[in-house]
């Protein structure tokens, strides 16, 4: 029998212990359970049977470098209780602990304590007299119809006639309960013969494996010195723990299976790529469910390499993308652009992006499902352009689902976001709670290209804090200068409760601009029914202005 039990204990030196997979079995005895006569404190005697139990489980110790060692253990103990032939033994663990006792360079001593609840029982048949009852009468007001019971089986109980049998005692002393019909029931239940609780104890000495490499495959228990070798040997679903240090690569790194790469911390685990690479991408992810976290990725920037990128997630096939990829808690630095991505259900969160090129930081060229760009820090440079663009690169690229750009901190870029609506289908856009300072990189902050506005379900731009000390720009802009002949519905672009600090004048002479916020569109958009009423503007404030009341 398997007992579901798991307990974790953390030692002061960052070593934890967990026990799980607890099972028990009764160890058979030759000739059956042996009997022994015991004298009780009142001088009476009782005959009890000896029950031998074996409890097994797994103790897993996690060391300070996140490596783990699992050891199976087995504890045998004997109990005397009333357990005659025909009874079964049931055992449960009601309390348990796994404690780190001593730690040395070569081993860890673990103390395991279990408290067992042991019962002997058998299944018996109960003969129970039961009755059907009518509910008592309502003394205040009876608003319910009289109860109607389904007929009994005629072959067993007559022709469905319900009679009162006053010979059966009522189920309650309440005289208002009326007995309707009696019935004899047979039920099976467990009869407990004996029941005891006792503790068992053991100590394990768990050897610490000498570390021969800095990259550890948790699932295979293997150490490596080189990331590419560890990736090559890993199976889909494995986790690679990368210890602190520098990991210079000789060439590009491709991950083509579902893996988790986890560093000790982004500040201390640094993967660097050579100045010259045969591939435009330094790191390429080509499988579902890849997670990259707590790593620092670095490559130099070659301004002459037009397609250069630090990270790339390509399409699986045209129009279909790898899904479930997560990049989090990492530092990404270098490359003409930081990342070029096509993905489904992408998570890009809590990263620091140091942009040193003259393209966009993140180019999202295709996105399906839920795309979350959240809680990141983007640091631009002298030539940095857009922070995040959601724009197709090829005819077959497509966008569907929700695009989230939330709680990011951005400095020194020309744009916060560009939404090129070509190949959009049922897209919802949320730009919320971002802090963006253009500094010396002037530009329109949030830009829409109006190719497929009917395919955009909703646009919410809310609670952002945007500063642009450069005159002639807008916070939200619909740009018809590059083409496009559609327009949003009235109020479709919701711009709510933002703080815009923009140098006057707002926009250019060829723009139509709201008088209450740095929001507008190219004047040629009027030919396609674009108007200021397509923006819903409420609660947006300028510095030193009181907040607008929202009705």
C-alpha positions as CSV (number, residue, x, y, z in Angstrom):
1,X,0.0,0.0,0.0
2,X,1.2,3.5,-0.9
3,X,1.0,6.3,1.7
4,X,1.0,9.8,0.2
5,X,3.4,11.7,2.4
6,X,5.9,14.5,1.6
7,X,7.8,16.7,4.1
8,X,10.6,19.1,3.5
9,X,13.1,20.3,6.1
10,X,15.6,23.1,5.5
11,X,18.9,23.1,7.3
12,X,20.8,26.2,8.2
13,X,23.5,25.6,5.6
14,X,20.9,25.6,2.7
15,X,20.6,21.8,2.5
16,X,17.0,20.5,2.5
17,X,15.6,17.0,3.1
18,X,12.4,15.6,1.7
19,X,10.7,12.2,2.2
20,X,8.1,10.8,-0.2
21,X,6.8,7.6,-1.7
22,X,6.1,6.0,1.7
23,X,4.7,2.5,1.4
24,X,4.1,-0.3,3.8
25,X,3.6,-4.1,3.7
26,X,3.0,-6.8,6.3
27,X,5.9,-9.3,6.3
28,X,4.5,-12.8,6.2
29,X,5.5,-15.2,9.1
30,X,5.9,-19.0,8.7
31,X,2.8,-20.6,10.1
32,X,0.9,-17.3,10.3
33,X,1.0,-14.6,12.9
34,X,2.7,-15.8,16.1
35,X,0.7,-15.5,19.3
36,X,1.8,-14.4,22.7
37,X,0.1,-14.2,26.0
38,X,0.4,-10.9,27.9
39,X,-0.6,-10.1,31.5
40,X,-2.4,-6.8,31.9
41,X,-2.1,-4.4,34.9
42,X,-5.3,-5.9,36.4
43,X,-3.7,-9.4,36.3
44,X,-5.9,-10.6,33.6
45,X,-4.3,-12.2,30.5
46,X,-4.8,-11.5,26.8
47,X,-3.6,-13.3,23.7
48,X,-2.2,-11.0,21.0
49,X,-0.7,-11.7,17.6
50,X,2.6,-10.4,16.4
51,X,2.5,-8.3,13.2
52,X,5.7,-7.6,11.3
53,X,5.6,-4.4,9.2
54,X,8.1,-3.0,6.7
55,X,7.9,0.7,5.8
56,X,9.8,1.9,2.8
57,X,10.3,5.4,1.2
58,X,12.6,7.8,-0.5
59,X,14.7,10.5,1.2
60,X,15.9,13.2,-1.2
61,X,18.5,15.7,-0.1
62,X,19.0,18.9,-2.1
63,X,22.4,20.5,-1.6
64,X,23.4,24.2,-1.6
65,X,24.3,24.0,-5.3
66,X,20.8,22.7,-6.1
67,X,22.1,19.2,-6.9
68,X,20.0,16.4,-5.4
69,X,20.6,12.8,-4.2
70,X,17.8,10.4,-3.6
71,X,18.2,7.3,-1.3
72,X,15.6,4.6,-0.7
73,X,15.2,3.4,2.9
74,X,13.4,0.5,4.6
75,X,12.4,0.2,8.3
76,X,11.1,-3.1,9.8
77,X,9.3,-3.2,13.1
78,X,7.0,-5.6,15.0
79,X,3.7,-4.9,16.8
80,X,1.5,-7.0,19.1
81,X,-2.2,-6.4,18.7
82,X,-5.4,-8.3,18.5
83,X,-5.1,-9.5,14.9
84,X,-6.6,-13.1,14.6
85,X,-6.6,-15.0,11.4
86,X,-8.9,-13.3,8.9
87,X,-8.1,-9.7,9.9
88,X,-6.3,-7.3,7.7
89,X,-3.7,-4.7,8.7
90,X,-4.1,-1.1,7.7
91,X,-1.2,1.4,8.3
92,X,-1.1,5.2,7.9
93,X,1.7,7.7,8.6
94,X,0.2,10.5,10.7
95,X,3.4,12.4,11.5
96,X,6.8,12.3,9.9
97,X,10.0,14.3,9.8
98,X,13.3,14.3,7.9
99,X,16.1,16.3,9.6
100,X,19.6,17.1,8.6
101,X,21.9,15.9,11.4
102,X,25.5,16.3,10.4
103,X,27.1,17.6,7.2
104,X,30.6,16.9,5.9
105,X,32.3,17.3,2.6
106,X,31.7,13.6,1.8
107,X,28.3,12.8,3.3
108,X,25.2,14.0,5.0
109,X,23.5,12.2,7.9
110,X,19.7,12.3,7.9
111,X,17.4,11.3,10.7
112,X,13.9,10.0,9.7
113,X,11.1,9.7,12.2
114,X,7.7,8.3,11.4
115,X,4.6,7.9,13.5
116,X,2.5,5.0,12.4
117,X,-1.2,4.4,13.0
118,X,-1.8,0.6,12.8
119,X,-5.2,-1.1,12.8
120,X,-6.4,-4.7,12.5
121,X,-9.9,-5.0,11.1
122,X,-12.2,-7.2,9.0
123,X,-15.3,-6.7,7.0
124,X,-18.6,-7.7,8.7
125,X,-22.3,-7.7,7.7
126,X,-24.7,-5.6,9.7
127,X,-28.4,-6.3,9.9
128,X,-30.1,-2.9,10.2
129,X,-33.8,-2.1,10.6
130,X,-34.6,1.1,8.8
131,X,-37.8,3.1,8.3
132,X,-39.1,5.7,5.9
133,X,-40.5,8.8,7.5
134,X,-42.6,11.7,6.4
135,X,-41.4,15.1,7.4
136,X,-43.0,16.7,10.4
137,X,-45.8,19.2,9.8
138,X,-44.8,22.9,9.4
139,X,-46.3,24.6,12.4
140,X,-46.2,28.1,11.0
141,X,-47.2,27.9,7.4
142,X,-47.1,24.8,5.1
143,X,-46.2,26.0,1.6
144,X,-44.8,22.7,0.3
145,X,-46.8,19.9,-1.3
146,X,-47.2,16.6,0.4
147,X,-44.2,14.3,-0.3
148,X,-44.6,11.8,-3.0
149,X,-42.3,8.8,-2.8
150,X,-41.6,6.5,-5.8
151,X,-43.3,3.1,-5.5
152,X,-41.4,0.1,-4.1
153,X,-40.6,-2.8,-6.4
154,X,-44.1,-4.6,-6.6
155,X,-42.5,-8.1,-6.6
156,X,-40.9,-7.5,-3.3
157,X,-43.2,-5.0,-1.5
158,X,-46.7,-5.6,-3.0
159,X,-48.4,-3.3,-5.5
160,X,-47.0,0.0,-4.6
161,X,-49.3,0.6,-1.7
162,X,-47.6,2.5,1.0
163,X,-48.7,1.6,4.5
164,X,-47.8,2.9,7.9
165,X,-46.2,0.3,10.2
166,X,-46.5,1.6,13.7
167,X,-44.7,-1.4,15.1
168,X,-41.4,0.2,14.0
169,X,-40.1,2.7,16.5
170,X,-39.7,6.2,15.3
171,X,-36.2,7.5,14.4
172,X,-36.6,10.5,16.7
173,X,-38.3,11.3,19.9
174,X,-40.1,14.1,18.1
175,X,-43.7,13.1,18.1
176,X,-44.4,15.0,14.9
177,X,-42.3,12.6,12.8
178,X,-44.6,10.0,11.1
179,X,-43.2,6.5,10.3
180,X,-44.3,5.6,6.8
181,X,-42.7,2.2,6.0
182,X,-40.1,-0.1,7.5
183,X,-37.4,-2.0,5.7
184,X,-34.6,-4.4,6.6
185,X,-31.1,-3.5,5.3
186,X,-27.9,-5.5,5.1
187,X,-24.8,-3.4,5.2
188,X,-21.1,-4.2,5.1
189,X,-18.7,-2.3,7.4
190,X,-15.3,-2.6,8.8
191,X,-14.9,-3.9,12.3
192,X,-11.8,-2.7,14.1
193,X,-10.2,-5.4,16.3
194,X,-7.3,-3.4,17.6
195,X,-5.7,0.0,17.0
196,X,-2.3,1.3,18.1
197,X,0.1,4.2,17.3
198,X,3.8,4.0,17.6
199,X,6.9,5.7,16.3
200,X,9.8,4.3,14.2
201,X,13.2,5.8,13.6
202,X,16.2,5.4,11.3
203,X,19.3,7.3,10.4
204,X,20.8,7.5,6.8
205,X,24.3,8.4,5.7
206,X,24.0,9.9,2.2
207,X,27.2,10.3,0.3
208,X,27.9,13.5,-1.5
209,X,28.9,13.0,-5.1
210,X,32.1,14.8,-6.0
211,X,31.4,17.6,-8.5
212,X,33.2,17.0,-11.8
213,X,31.4,19.6,-13.8
214,X,29.6,22.9,-13.4
215,X,26.4,21.9,-15.3
216,X,24.2,19.4,-13.7
217,X,21.4,17.4,-15.4
218,X,18.9,17.0,-12.5
219,X,17.0,14.2,-14.2
220,X,20.0,12.1,-15.2
221,X,22.3,13.0,-12.3
222,X,25.1,13.8,-14.7
223,X,27.6,16.7,-14.5
224,X,29.1,18.5,-17.6
225,X,31.7,21.1,-18.3
226,X,30.2,22.5,-21.5
227,X,26.6,23.7,-22.1
228,X,26.4,22.4,-25.7
229,X,27.4,18.9,-24.6
230,X,24.9,19.0,-21.7
231,X,22.2,20.1,-24.2
232,X,23.1,17.4,-26.7
233,X,23.0,14.6,-24.1
234,X,19.8,15.8,-22.4
235,X,16.4,14.2,-23.0
236,X,13.3,16.2,-23.6
237,X,11.9,17.4,-20.3
238,X,15.3,17.5,-18.5
239,X,16.4,20.4,-16.3
240,X,20.0,21.7,-16.5
241,X,21.4,23.6,-13.5
242,X,24.2,25.9,-14.5
243,X,26.5,26.9,-11.7
244,X,27.9,30.4,-11.3
245,X,30.8,31.3,-13.6
246,X,31.6,32.3,-17.2
247,X,30.7,30.0,-20.1
248,X,32.3,31.2,-23.3
249,X,30.9,29.5,-26.4
250,X,32.8,28.7,-29.6
251,X,29.8,29.0,-31.8
252,X,26.0,29.5,-31.8
253,X,23.9,27.5,-29.4
254,X,20.8,25.7,-30.6
255,X,18.3,24.1,-28.2
256,X,16.0,21.8,-30.1
257,X,14.3,19.9,-27.3
258,X,12.0,20.8,-24.4
259,X,14.6,21.7,-21.7
260,X,14.9,24.0,-18.7
261,X,18.2,25.9,-18.5
262,X,18.5,27.5,-15.0
263,X,21.5,29.5,-13.8
264,X,22.4,30.3,-10.2
265,X,21.7,34.0,-10.9
266,X,21.7,36.2,-13.9
267,X,24.5,38.3,-12.4
268,X,26.8,35.4,-11.7
269,X,26.0,32.9,-14.6
270,X,27.3,34.4,-17.8
271,X,27.2,32.8,-21.3
272,X,29.2,34.7,-23.9
273,X,29.3,34.2,-27.6
274,X,32.2,34.9,-30.0
275,X,32.5,38.1,-32.0
276,X,32.1,36.2,-35.3
277,X,29.3,33.7,-35.7
278,X,28.3,31.6,-38.7
279,X,24.7,32.2,-37.8
280,X,22.9,35.5,-37.4
281,X,21.5,34.3,-34.0
282,X,23.7,33.5,-31.1
283,X,21.0,31.5,-29.2
284,X,18.2,29.8,-31.1
285,X,15.3,28.0,-29.5
286,X,13.6,25.4,-31.6
287,X,11.2,23.3,-29.5
288,X,8.1,23.6,-27.4
289,X,8.3,24.2,-23.6
290,X,11.8,25.6,-23.4
291,X,12.6,27.7,-20.3
292,X,15.6,29.9,-19.9
293,X,16.0,31.6,-16.6
294,X,18.6,33.3,-14.3
295,X,21.2,33.5,-17.1
296,X,23.2,36.3,-18.6
297,X,23.5,36.1,-22.4
298,X,26.1,38.4,-24.1
299,X,27.3,39.0,-27.7
300,X,29.1,41.9,-29.3
301,X,27.2,44.1,-31.8
302,X,28.2,44.2,-35.5
303,X,26.5,47.2,-37.0
304,X,27.1,45.8,-40.5
305,X,25.3,42.5,-39.9
306,X,21.7,43.4,-40.8
307,X,20.1,40.2,-39.5
308,X,22.2,39.9,-36.3
309,X,20.3,39.0,-33.1
310,X,21.3,37.7,-29.7
311,X,18.2,35.4,-29.4
312,X,15.9,33.9,-32.0
313,X,12.8,31.8,-31.8
314,X,12.0,30.9,-35.4
315,X,8.7,29.5,-36.8
316,X,8.1,25.8,-36.6
317,X,6.6,25.8,-40.1
318,X,5.1,28.8,-41.9
319,X,2.3,30.2,-39.8
320,X,2.9,27.7,-36.9
321,X,5.0,28.5,-33.9
322,X,6.7,26.8,-31.0
323,X,4.7,27.2,-27.9
324,X,5.2,27.5,-24.1
325,X,8.6,29.1,-24.3
326,X,9.5,31.2,-21.2
327,X,12.5,33.5,-20.8
328,X,12.7,35.1,-17.4
329,X,15.0,36.6,-14.7
330,X,17.8,36.9,-17.2
331,X,20.1,39.6,-18.6
332,X,20.3,39.9,-22.4
333,X,23.0,42.2,-23.8
334,X,24.3,42.9,-27.3
335,X,23.4,42.2,-30.9
336,X,21.9,44.6,-33.5
337,X,18.6,43.6,-32.1
338,X,18.1,41.7,-28.8
339,X,15.6,39.1,-29.9
340,X,13.6,38.1,-33.0
341,X,10.6,36.0,-31.9
342,X,7.7,34.0,-33.3
343,X,5.9,32.1,-30.7
344,X,2.7,30.8,-29.1
345,X,1.9,31.5,-25.5
346,X,5.3,33.2,-25.0
347,X,6.4,34.5,-21.6
348,X,9.1,37.1,-21.5
349,X,9.3,38.5,-17.9
350,X,11.6,40.1,-15.3
351,X,14.5,40.3,-17.7
352,X,17.1,43.1,-18.1
353,X,17.6,44.0,-21.8
354,X,20.7,46.1,-22.5
355,X,20.3,47.2,-26.1
356,X,23.5,48.3,-28.0
357,X,22.4,48.1,-31.6
358,X,20.5,50.3,-34.1
359,X,17.3,48.1,-34.4
360,X,14.5,47.3,-32.1
361,X,15.1,45.6,-28.8
362,X,12.4,42.9,-29.3
363,X,10.9,42.1,-32.6
364,X,7.8,40.0,-32.2
365,X,7.2,38.8,-35.8
366,X,4.4,36.4,-35.0
367,X,2.3,35.6,-31.9
368,X,-0.5,33.3,-31.1
369,X,-2.4,32.7,-27.8
370,X,-1.2,34.7,-24.8
371,X,1.9,36.8,-25.4
372,X,3.2,38.3,-22.1
373,X,6.0,40.9,-22.1
374,X,6.0,41.9,-18.4
375,X,8.1,43.4,-15.6
376,X,11.2,43.8,-17.8
377,X,13.8,46.6,-17.8
378,X,14.9,47.9,-21.2
379,X,18.0,50.1,-21.3
380,X,18.7,51.7,-24.7
381,X,21.7,53.3,-26.3
382,X,22.6,56.1,-28.7
383,X,21.0,54.2,-31.7
384,X,18.2,52.3,-30.0
385,X,14.9,52.4,-31.8
386,X,11.6,50.7,-30.7
387,X,11.3,48.7,-27.5
388,X,8.9,46.1,-28.7
389,X,7.4,45.7,-32.2
390,X,4.5,43.4,-33.1
391,X,4.9,43.3,-36.8
392,X,5.1,40.6,-39.4
393,X,8.3,39.8,-41.3
394,X,6.9,37.4,-43.9
395,X,3.6,37.1,-45.6
396,X,2.7,34.0,-43.6
397,X,3.4,35.5,-40.2
398,X,0.3,36.0,-38.2
399,X,-1.0,37.4,-34.9
400,X,-4.0,36.1,-32.9
401,X,-4.9,36.2,-29.2
402,X,-3.8,38.7,-26.5
403,X,-0.7,40.9,-26.7
404,X,0.3,42.1,-23.2
405,X,2.9,44.8,-22.6
406,X,2.7,45.5,-18.8
407,X,4.8,46.9,-16.0
408,X,8.0,47.4,-18.0
409,X,10.6,50.1,-17.3
410,X,12.1,51.5,-20.5
411,X,14.7,54.2,-21.1
412,X,16.3,55.7,-24.1
413,X,14.2,54.2,-27.0
414,X,12.3,55.9,-29.7
415,X,9.1,53.9,-29.2
416,X,7.5,51.9,-26.4
417,X,5.5,49.7,-28.8
418,X,4.6,49.4,-32.5
419,X,1.5,47.5,-33.6
420,X,1.5,46.8,-37.4
421,X,-2.0,45.3,-37.7
422,X,-1.3,43.4,-40.9
423,X,-2.2,39.7,-40.5
424,X,-3.9,40.4,-37.2
425,X,-6.9,38.2,-36.4
426,X,-9.0,38.7,-33.3
427,X,-6.3,40.4,-31.4
428,X,-6.6,42.2,-28.0
429,X,-3.9,44.7,-27.0
430,X,-3.1,45.7,-23.4
431,X,-0.4,48.3,-22.7
432,X,-0.6,48.9,-19.0
433,X,1.5,50.3,-16.1
434,X,4.7,50.9,-18.1
435,X,7.3,53.6,-17.2
436,X,9.0,55.0,-20.3
437,X,11.4,57.8,-20.6
438,X,12.5,58.6,-24.1
439,X,15.4,60.8,-22.9
440,X,17.2,61.9,-26.0
441,X,15.5,59.4,-28.3
442,X,12.5,61.3,-29.6
443,X,9.6,59.5,-31.3
444,X,6.0,58.6,-31.0
445,X,5.6,56.3,-28.0
446,X,2.8,53.9,-29.0
447,X,2.1,53.6,-32.7
448,X,-0.5,51.8,-34.7
449,X,-0.3,51.0,-38.4
450,X,-3.9,50.9,-39.7
451,X,-3.9,48.0,-42.1
452,X,-6.4,45.7,-40.2
453,X,-8.2,47.6,-37.5
454,X,-11.4,45.5,-37.9
455,X,-9.3,42.5,-36.7
456,X,-8.4,44.2,-33.4
457,X,-11.0,43.4,-30.8
458,X,-9.8,45.9,-28.1
459,X,-7.1,48.3,-27.3
460,X,-6.4,49.4,-23.7
461,X,-3.6,51.9,-22.9
462,X,-3.8,52.5,-19.2
463,X,-1.9,53.8,-16.2
464,X,1.4,54.3,-18.1
465,X,3.9,57.0,-17.2
466,X,5.6,58.3,-20.4
467,X,8.1,61.2,-20.6
468,X,9.3,62.7,-23.9
469,X,11.4,65.9,-23.6
470,X,11.7,66.1,-27.4
471,X,9.1,68.4,-29.1
472,X,6.9,67.2,-32.0
473,X,5.9,63.8,-30.8
474,X,2.8,62.0,-29.5
475,X,2.2,59.4,-26.9
476,X,-0.4,57.5,-29.0
477,X,-0.4,57.8,-32.7
478,X,-2.2,56.1,-35.7
479,X,0.3,56.4,-38.6
480,X,-1.2,56.4,-42.1
481,X,2.1,57.6,-43.8
482,X,3.1,54.0,-44.5
483,X,-0.2,52.9,-45.9
484,X,-3.3,51.3,-44.5
485,X,-6.9,52.2,-45.2
486,X,-8.9,51.1,-42.1
487,X,-9.8,53.0,-39.0
488,X,-10.8,52.0,-35.5
489,X,-14.4,52.1,-34.2
490,X,-15.3,55.2,-32.1
491,X,-13.8,54.8,-28.7
492,X,-11.9,51.7,-29.6
493,X,-8.5,53.0,-28.6
494,X,-8.9,53.5,-24.9
495,X,-6.3,55.8,-23.3
496,X,-7.1,56.0,-19.6
497,X,-5.5,57.3,-16.5
498,X,-2.0,57.8,-18.0
499,X,0.6,60.4,-17.1
500,X,2.1,62.0,-20.2
501,X,5.0,64.4,-19.8
502,X,5.5,65.7,-23.4
503,X,7.4,68.7,-24.7
504,X,5.2,71.1,-26.7
505,X,4.3,71.4,-29.5
506,X,2.7,68.0,-29.8
507,X,2.9,66.2,-33.1
508,X,3.5,67.7,-36.6
509,X,1.5,70.0,-38.8
510,X,0.3,67.1,-40.9
511,X,-1.3,65.5,-37.8
512,X,-4.7,65.8,-36.2
513,X,-4.1,66.1,-32.5
514,X,-6.3,66.0,-29.4
515,X,-6.3,69.3,-27.5
516,X,-6.4,67.4,-24.1
517,X,-3.7,64.8,-24.5
518,X,-0.7,64.1,-26.8
519,X,-2.8,61.7,-29.0
520,X,-3.6,61.9,-32.7
521,X,-3.3,60.5,-36.2
522,X,-2.0,61.4,-39.6
523,X,-4.4,63.8,-41.3
524,X,-4.8,61.6,-44.3
525,X,-6.6,59.1,-42.0
526,X,-9.7,61.3,-42.3
527,X,-10.1,59.9,-45.8
528,X,-10.7,56.5,-44.1
529,X,-13.2,57.8,-41.5
530,X,-10.5,58.2,-38.8
531,X,-11.4,60.8,-36.2
532,X,-10.5,61.9,-32.7
533,X,-13.7,60.3,-31.4
534,X,-12.0,57.0,-32.1
535,X,-9.9,57.6,-29.0
536,X,-11.5,57.3,-25.6
537,X,-9.5,59.8,-23.4
538,X,-10.2,59.9,-19.7
539,X,-8.1,60.6,-16.6
540,X,-4.8,61.4,-18.5
541,X,-2.8,64.1,-16.8
542,X,0.1,66.4,-17.5
543,X,2.7,67.4,-14.7
544,X,1.3,69.8,-12.2
545,X,-2.2,69.3,-13.4
546,X,-4.9,67.9,-11.1
547,X,-6.3,64.5,-12.1
548,X,-9.3,64.5,-14.4
549,X,-12.4,63.1,-12.8
550,X,-13.7,60.0,-14.5
551,X,-17.5,59.8,-14.7
